[in-house]
């Protein structure tokens, strides 16, 4: 039985589309700034963020 390989799922693209459509902001309190966020984050920065989040678990 031939199985079609699963297509790669891109969470970053899905999250970007959600934010661009404004869907994220209905989940955030009004006190959260709606502007001023970086469009591009380096891999090193993402790794540092991930490490910090994991420390909090």
N, C-alpha and C positions, 0 to 999 in steps of 0.2 A: 504494500500500500504506500503510494507516494504521498508524502506530506509536504505541503508548501512551507518553506521556512518563514518563521515569524518576521514581520517587518520590524526594523529597529524603532523603538519608541523614544521619542525625543521630548523629555519632560521640560527642558529649557524652552523649546519652541512653544509648547503648550502653555507654559507659564507666561511667556512673553505675549502670546495672543490673548490670554485672559486679562493681563494688565492693560494691554493696548485697547482692549474693548471696554475697559472701565469696570470689569467684573470684580476685580480685586478690591476696589475701594468701598464697595458696599459691605465688605467684611471688616474693614478697618475703622476704628473710631475717628470722629471728626478731628481729633487732636493730632493725628498723624499727618505730617506735611505731604502734600500731593505733588510737589515739584522738588527738583534739586538732586535727583538720584543719578548715578553714573549710568551711561549707556553701555559701557564696556568695562568689565572687571577682569583683571589678569588671573591666570591660573593660580599663581602664588597667593593672591588675595583670597580666592575661593577656598584654597586649602587651609589658610589661616582661619577663615570663618568656620569652615567645617570642624577644624580642631577645637575651636572655642565652643561650638555648639555641642560637640561630643563630650567635652569636659563638664558641661552642665547637665548631662544625662545621669 
